[in-house]
Amino acid sequence: MWTLATRAQHSRAGLRYASDLTDDEWRLLEPLLPGVPRCGRRRAWPLREIANAIFYVLRAGCAWRLLPDSFPPWRTVYRWFARLRDGGVWEAMNHHLVMRDRERAGREASPTAAVIDSQSVKTTESGGPRGYDAGKKVKGRKRHVMVGPKATPEGRYTDGRGLTLDNHPADIQDRDGGPPLMRLSRRRWPFVRLAFMDSGYAGDRVASATAIRVEIVRKPKGQVGFAVHARRWVVERFFAWIGRNRRLAKDFEATIASANAFLYAASVMLLLRRIARSA
């Protein structure tokens, strides 16, 4: 709930742009970025400004060519984005920050439970893989995500953090898109033993995909209209959090790799701010 205290805590009024990194956030991010090379030409632009420019594009939703002049040249910024994308750096940063945030909250670094769901979004004329989701009536891609909840003593699940994020054409059903996501998660999150999902994932194909035990959370009987579902609301809130970034209002990317990189960048931004505020 927004109050005067929480608004002050989340305020970015003292920054050049609201998407810029604070000093505390940069101290968290800097060790996770490529170091200064020992030989070759010196970098013309500081990495902090490169990171600020990438987060500006993510938050504002503008094209690379429309970056303000206060940032490095857009070609330089995009080259760094592509380098971090192709090197798996965004995913590695998210992995490190998730573990750090869990330890900050007094939890084990690696989660043992997760929630999985998907979100269909439209694509643009940029091209790339896409499909038609007949259920949602959306032509584009699906964002398939696995988030890690925290179980409270009362049995509630909160603090959803993005663990594994993936994109694929929207015509792939959840029961077909879920197993690849679960197998992909085993590399970085091998201790996940239980995953909560909706009825779209019911069936042996998902249940037998990995060693993760699947628990289907079904709608309450007689439900009319909108209702918050136990455990599943955690992943829906994660979609809402990353949806504040206008670059994710649609899938503007020509490649799946770039779409995945922006998803992880949105998760990284969220974790950086959460950890820095608690410092």
Backbone hydrogen bonds in HBPLUS format (Angstrom, degrees):
<---DONOR---> <-ACCEPTOR-->    atom                        ^
c    i                          cat <-CA-CA->   ^        H-A-AA   ^      H-
h    n   atom  resd res      DA  || num        DHA   H-A  angle D-A-AA Bond
n    s   type  num  typ     dist DA aas  dist angle  dist       angle   num
A0007-ARG N   A0003-THR O   2.88 MM   4  5.99 160.5  1.92 154.2 159.9     1
A0008-ALA N   A0004-LEU O   3.18 MM   4  6.24 153.4  2.25 136.4 142.9     2
A0009-GLN N   A0005-ALA O   3.01 MM   4  6.24 149.0  2.11 142.3 151.5     3
A0010-HIS N   A0006-THR O   2.99 MM   4  6.17 147.8  2.09 147.4 154.3     4
A0011-SER N   A0008-ALA O   3.44 MM   3  5.09 157.3  2.50  93.5  99.9     5
A0015-LEU N   A0012-ARG O   3.23 MM   3  5.86 169.8  2.24 123.1 125.0     6
A0020-ASP N   A0017-TYR O   3.02 MM   3  5.43 163.1  2.05 114.7 120.2     7
A0026-TRP N   A0022-THR O   2.89 MM   4  6.12 156.7  1.94 151.6 158.2     8
A0027-ARG N   A0023-ASP O   3.02 MM   4  6.25 153.0  2.10 146.5 153.3     9
A0028-LEU N   A0024-ASP O   3.30 MM   4  6.59 139.8  2.48 137.6 147.2    10
A0028-LEU N   A0025-GLU O   3.17 MM   3  5.20 128.6  2.45  94.7 107.9    11
A0029-LEU N   A0025-GLU O   3.04 MM   4  6.31 149.7  2.13 145.4 154.0    12
A0030-GLU N   A0026-TRP O   2.80 MM   4  5.69 167.7  1.81 159.8 161.3    13
A0032-LEU N   A0029-LEU O   2.93 MM   3  5.47 147.2  2.04 119.8 129.9    14
A0033-LEU N   A0030-GLU O   3.20 MM   3  5.52 166.7  2.22 114.9 119.0    15
A0049-GLU N   A0046-PRO O   3.08 MM   3  5.59 128.0  2.36 109.0 120.4    16
A0050-ILE N   A0046-PRO O   3.27 MM   4  6.69 150.4  2.37 143.5 152.2    17
A0051-ALA N   A0047-LEU O   2.83 MM   4  6.09 164.6  1.86 155.9 158.8    18
A0052-ASN N   A0048-ARG O   2.89 MM   4  6.11 156.7  1.95 143.8 150.8    19
A0053-ALA N   A0049-GLU O   2.99 MM   4  6.13 152.9  2.06 140.9 147.6    20
A0054-ILE N   A0050-ILE O   3.02 MM   4  6.35 157.0  2.07 151.2 157.2    21
A0055-PHE N   A0051-ALA O   2.99 MM   4  6.20 166.8  2.00 155.5 158.7    22
A0056-TYR N   A0052-ASN O   2.89 MM   4  6.05 138.4  2.06 138.8 150.9    23
A0057-VAL N   A0053-ALA O   3.04 MM   4  6.35 159.2  2.08 150.4 154.0    24
A0058-LEU N   A0054-ILE O   3.02 MM   4  6.31 160.2  2.06 148.3 154.1    25
A0059-ARG N   A0055-PHE O   2.86 MM   4  5.95 162.7  1.89 144.6 149.3    26
A0060-ALA N   A0056-TYR O   2.76 MM   4  5.70 169.2  1.77 155.9 159.9    27
A0061-GLY N   A0057-VAL O   2.85 MM   4  5.31 142.0  1.99 132.4 141.9    28
A0247-ARG N   A0058-LEU O   3.13 MM 189  4.97 159.5  2.17 156.9 151.1    29
A0246-ARG N   A0059-ARG O   3.23 MM 187  5.52 160.5  2.27 124.4 120.2    30
A0066-LEU N   A0063-ALA O   2.98 MM   3  5.32 152.7  2.06 109.7 118.4    31
A0067-LEU N   A0064-TRP O   3.28 MM   3  5.79 157.3  2.33 120.9 119.7    32
A0071-PHE N   A0068-PRO O   3.18 MM   3  5.98 170.5  2.19 122.3 124.9    33
A0076-THR N   A0073-PRO O   3.00 MM   3  5.39 123.5  2.32 107.7 121.4    34
A0077-VAL N   A0073-PRO O   3.09 MM   4  6.46 160.0  2.13 154.1 160.2    35
A0078-TYR N   A0074-TRP O   2.84 MM   4  6.00 166.5  1.86 152.0 155.8    36
A0079-ARG N   A0075-ARG O   2.94 MM   4  6.02 153.2  2.01 139.2 146.9    37
A0080-TRP N   A0076-THR O   3.09 MM   4  6.36 154.8  2.16 146.5 152.4    38
A0081-PHE N   A0077-VAL O   2.92 MM   4  6.24 157.3  1.97 150.0 157.0    39
A0082-ALA N   A0078-TYR O   2.86 MM   4  6.09 163.0  1.88 155.0 158.5    40
A0083-ARG N   A0079-ARG O   2.94 MM   4  6.14 149.0  2.03 139.9 148.9    41
A0084-LEU N   A0080-TRP O   2.92 MM   4  6.16 166.0  1.94 156.0 158.4    42
A0085-ARG N   A0081-PHE O   2.85 MM   4  6.02 151.4  1.93 145.5 154.7    43
A0086-ASP N   A0082-ALA O   2.83 MM   4  5.94 172.9  1.83 153.1 154.5    44
A0087-GLY N   A0083-ARG O   3.03 MM   4  6.02 142.9  2.17 140.9 150.5    45
A0089-VAL N   A0084-LEU O   2.92 MM   5  4.95 143.2  2.06 154.6 158.2    46
A0088-GLY N   A0085-ARG O   3.21 MM   3  5.42 164.2  2.23 108.1 112.3    47
A0092-ALA N   A0088-GLY O   3.10 MM   4  6.31 156.6  2.16 144.0 151.0    48
A0093-MET N   A0089-VAL O   2.80 MM   4  6.00 159.4  1.84 156.0 160.8    49
A0094-ASN N   A0090-TRP O   3.01 MM   4  6.23 162.1  2.05 147.6 152.5    50
A0095-HIS N   A0091-GLU O   2.95 MM   4  6.18 156.5  2.00 147.4 153.9    51
A0096-HIS N   A0092-ALA O   3.04 MM   4  6.28 163.5  2.06 151.1 154.4    52
A0097-LEU N   A0093-MET O   2.96 MM   4  6.15 167.3  1.97 155.2 158.7    53
A0098-VAL N   A0094-ASN O   2.88 MM   4  5.99 155.0  1.94 151.1 157.5    54
A0099-MET N   A0095-HIS O   3.25 MM   4  6.46 167.6  2.26 148.3 150.9    55
A0100-ARG N   A0096-HIS O   2.98 MM   4  6.23 157.0  2.03 147.5 154.7    56
A0101-ASP N   A0097-LEU O   2.83 MM   4  5.94 156.9  1.88 147.3 153.2    57
A0102-ARG N   A0098-VAL O   2.93 MM   4  6.14 154.3  2.00 149.9 157.0    58
A0103-GLU N   A0099-MET O   3.02 MM   4  6.22 160.9  2.06 148.1 153.0    59
A0104-ARG N   A0100-ARG O   2.94 MM   4  6.13 150.7  2.03 142.0 150.7    60
A0105-ALA N   A0101-ASP O   3.08 MM   4  6.30 141.0  2.24 138.3 147.7    61
A0105-ALA N   A0102-ARG O   3.09 MM   3  5.09 124.1  2.42  93.3 107.5    62
A0107-ARG N   A0102-ARG O   2.84 MM   5  5.12 162.4  1.87 148.0 145.4    63
A0106-GLY N   A0103-GLU O   2.99 MM   3  4.97 160.1  2.03 105.0 109.9    64
A0193-ARG N   A0112-THR O   2.76 MM  81  5.40 163.9  1.78 132.9 133.4    65
A0194-LEU N   A0112-THR O   3.28 MM  82  6.64 148.8  2.38 146.6 155.3    66
A0114-ALA N   A0194-LEU O   2.90 MM  80  6.35 136.9  2.08 146.1 159.5    67
A0196-PHE N   A0114-ALA O   2.88 MM  82  6.37 156.6  1.94 148.0 151.9    68
A0115-VAL N   A0147-VAL O   2.85 MM  32  5.36 151.2  1.93 151.0 159.7    69
A0147-VAL N   A0115-VAL O   2.93 MM  32  5.36 163.8  1.96 156.1 158.6    70
A0116-ILE N   A0196-PHE O   3.03 MM  80  6.33 163.6  2.05 169.6 172.1    71
A0117-ASP N   A0145-VAL O   3.23 MM  28  5.86 154.6  2.30 154.9 162.2    72
A0145-VAL N   A0117-ASP O   3.02 MM  28  5.86 173.3  2.03 176.6 178.3    73
A0119-GLN N   A0143-ARG O   2.91 MM  24  5.07 136.4  2.10 127.8 141.5    74
A0143-ARG N   A0119-GLN O   2.76 MM  24  5.07 164.9  1.78 144.6 148.6    75
A0121-VAL N   A0141-ARG O   2.86 MM  20  5.62 167.0  1.87 169.4 173.9    76
A0141-ARG N   A0121-VAL O   2.98 MM  20  5.62 149.1  2.08 159.1 166.8    77
A0251-ASP N   A0122-LYS O   2.83 MM 129  6.11 169.9  1.84 162.3 164.9    78
A0131-GLY N   A0140-GLY O   2.85 MM   9  5.32 149.7  1.94 138.3 147.8    79
A0140-GLY N   A0131-GLY O   2.71 MM   9  5.32 149.9  1.79 171.6 167.2    80
A0133-ASP N   A0138-VAL O   2.73 MM   5  5.17 171.2  1.74 161.6 159.0    81
A0137-LYS N   A0133-ASP O   2.69 MM   4  5.45 120.5  2.04 142.0 159.9    82
A0138-VAL N   A0133-ASP O   3.16 MM   5  5.17 148.3  2.26 134.2 141.3    83
A0170-ALA N   A0140-GLY O   3.04 MM  30  5.51 163.7  2.07 129.9 125.2    84
A0142-LYS N   A0168-HIS O   2.72 MM  26  5.47 168.1  1.74 171.1 175.4    85
A0168-HIS N   A0142-LYS O   3.09 MM  26  5.47 143.4  2.23 143.8 154.1    86
A0144-HIS N   A0166-ASP O   2.72 MM  22  5.18 157.2  1.77 157.2 162.7    87
A0166-ASP N   A0144-HIS O   2.86 MM  22  5.18 148.2  1.96 154.2 162.6    88
A0146-MET N   A0164-THR O   2.83 MM  18  5.14 145.7  1.94 154.6 162.6    89
A0163-LEU N   A0146-MET O   2.77 MM  17  5.52 159.5  1.81 154.1 159.9    90
A0164-THR N   A0146-MET O   3.24 MM  18  5.14 151.4  2.33 131.8 140.3    91
A0148-GLY N   A0161-ARG O   2.83 MM  13  5.23 153.7  1.90 143.9 150.0    92
A0161-ARG N   A0148-GLY O   3.35 MM  13  5.23 149.3  2.46 119.6 127.1    93
A0150-LYS N   A0158-THR O   2.75 MM   8  5.15 144.3  1.88 141.9 152.2    94
A0158-THR N   A0150-LYS O   2.98 MM   8  5.15 156.7  2.04 134.7 138.8    95
A0152-THR N   A0156-ARG O   2.80 MM   4  5.29 158.8  1.85 154.1 160.8    96
A0155-GLY N   A0152-THR O   2.84 MM   3  5.28 163.7  1.86 119.6 123.8    97
A0172-ILE N   A0169-PRO O   3.29 MM   3  6.09 168.4  2.30 122.5 124.5    98
A0176-ASP N   A0173-GLN O   2.96 MM   3  5.30 144.7  2.09 106.7 117.7    99
A0177-GLY N   A0173-GLN O   2.82 MM   4  6.09 146.4  1.93 151.5 162.8   100
A0178-GLY N   A0174-ASP O   2.77 MM   4  5.59 145.5  1.88 151.3 156.3   101
A0182-MET N   A0178-GLY O   2.96 MM   4  6.22 157.6  2.01 157.8 165.0   102
A0183-ARG N   A0179-PRO O   2.91 MM   4  6.15 161.0  1.95 157.1 161.9   103
A0184-LEU N   A0180-PRO O   2.88 MM   4  6.00 152.1  1.95 142.9 151.1   104
A0185-SER N   A0181-LEU O   3.01 MM   4  6.21 141.5  2.16 142.3 152.0   105
A0186-ARG N   A0183-ARG O   3.29 MM   3  5.50 147.0  2.40 102.1 110.7   106
A0189-TRP N   A0185-SER O   2.81 MM   4  5.61 155.3  1.87 161.5 170.0   107
A0213-ARG N   A0193-ARG O   2.76 MM  20  5.89 167.4  1.78 140.9 139.0   108
A0195-ALA N   A0213-ARG O   2.86 MM  18  6.22 153.5  1.93 166.4 169.0   109
A0215-GLU N   A0195-ALA O   2.90 MM  20  6.14 163.3  1.93 162.3 162.4   110
A0197-MET N   A0215-GLU O   3.05 MM  18  6.33 154.2  2.12 151.6 154.6   111
A0217-VAL N   A0197-MET O   2.70 MM  20  5.89 168.4  1.71 170.2 174.4   112
A0201-TYR N   A0198-ASP O   3.13 MM   3  6.09 172.0  2.14 127.8 130.2   113
A0202-ALA N   A0199-SER O   3.18 MM   3  5.20 167.9  2.19 107.9 110.6   114
A0207-ALA N   A0203-GLY O   3.26 MM   4  6.42 171.7  2.26 150.2 152.3   115
A0208-SER N   A0204-ASP O   2.90 MM   4  5.67 155.5  1.96 147.6 150.4   116
A0209-ALA N   A0206-VAL O   3.19 MM   3  5.19 165.4  2.21 106.6 110.9   117
A0223-GLN N   A0220-PRO O   3.27 MM   3  5.65 144.5  2.40 137.7 131.9   118
A0233-TRP N   A0229-HIS O   3.28 MM   4  5.81 145.1  2.41 161.3 155.6   119
A0232-ARG N   A0230-ALA O   2.66 MM   2  5.55 145.7  1.78  99.0  93.2   120
A0234-VAL N   A0231-ARG O   3.30 MM   3  5.96 158.6  2.35 115.0 120.1   121
A0237-ARG N   A0233-TRP O   2.93 MM   4  6.11 149.9  2.02 146.7 153.8   122
A0238-PHE N   A0234-VAL O   3.17 MM   4  6.46 145.0  2.30 136.5 145.8   123
A0239-PHE N   A0235-VAL O   3.08 MM   4  6.44 154.0  2.15 146.7 152.4   124
A0240-ALA N   A0236-GLU O   3.09 MM   4  6.41 149.3  2.19 140.0 148.5   125
A0241-TRP N   A0237-ARG O   2.85 MM   4  6.16 152.5  1.92 149.3 156.8   126
A0242-ILE N   A0238-PHE O   3.05 MM   4  6.35 170.7  2.05 160.8 159.8   127
A0243-GLY N   A0239-PHE O   2.93 MM   4  5.90 134.7  2.14 136.6 149.5   128
A0244-ARG N   A0241-TRP O   3.26 MM   3  5.83 167.5  2.28 113.0 116.6   129
A0245-ASN N   A0242-ILE O   3.15 MM   3  5.90 167.9  2.17 119.0 122.8   130
A0248-LEU N   A0245-ASN O   2.94 MM   3  5.67 156.8  2.00 120.0 127.0   131
A0249-ALA N   A0246-ARG O   3.10 MM   3  5.03 168.2  2.12 105.6 108.1   132
A0259-ALA N   A0255-THR O   3.22 MM   4  6.48 158.9  2.26 143.3 149.3   133
A0260-ASN N   A0256-ILE O   2.85 MM   4  6.11 158.1  1.90 155.2 160.6   134
A0261-ALA N   A0257-ALA O   2.96 MM   4  6.17 153.6  2.03 142.5 150.3   135
A0262-PHE N   A0258-SER O   3.03 MM   4  6.30 156.7  2.08 151.4 155.8   136
A0263-LEU N   A0259-ALA O   3.18 MM   4  6.43 149.9  2.28 141.4 149.5   137
A0264-TYR N   A0260-ASN O   3.00 MM   4  6.34 163.8  2.03 156.5 159.6   138
A0265-ALA N   A0261-ALA O   2.84 MM   4  6.05 150.7  1.93 144.5 153.8   139
A0266-ALA N   A0262-PHE O   2.93 MM   4  6.11 151.8  2.01 143.6 149.9   140
A0267-SER N   A0263-LEU O   3.09 MM   4  6.43 152.8  2.17 145.1 152.5   141
A0268-VAL N   A0264-TYR O   2.81 MM   4  6.05 155.0  1.87 150.0 157.3   142
A0269-MET N   A0265-ALA O   2.93 MM   4  6.15 160.7  1.97 148.9 153.3   143
A0270-LEU N   A0266-ALA O   3.12 MM   4  6.31 158.3  2.16 142.7 148.3   144
A0271-LEU N   A0267-SER O   2.99 MM   4  6.25 160.3  2.03 151.0 155.8   145
A0272-LEU N   A0268-VAL O   2.86 MM   4  6.02 164.8  1.88 157.4 161.7   146
A0273-ARG N   A0269-MET O   3.18 MM   4  6.33 166.0  2.20 149.4 152.2   147
A0274-ARG N   A0270-LEU O   3.11 MM   4  6.30 155.0  2.18 143.0 150.3   148
A0275-ILE N   A0271-LEU O   2.91 MM   4  6.05 171.1  1.91 159.3 160.8   149
A0276-ALA N   A0272-LEU O   2.93 MM   4  5.97 164.8  1.95 149.2 154.3   150
A0277-ARG N   A0273-ARG O   3.05 MM   4  6.03 156.0  2.11 141.5 147.4   151
A0278-SER N   A0275-ILE O   3.15 MM   3  5.31 129.8  2.42  98.8 111.8   152
A0279-ALA N   A0276-ALA O   3.21 MM   3  5.23 152.2  2.29 100.3 108.6   153
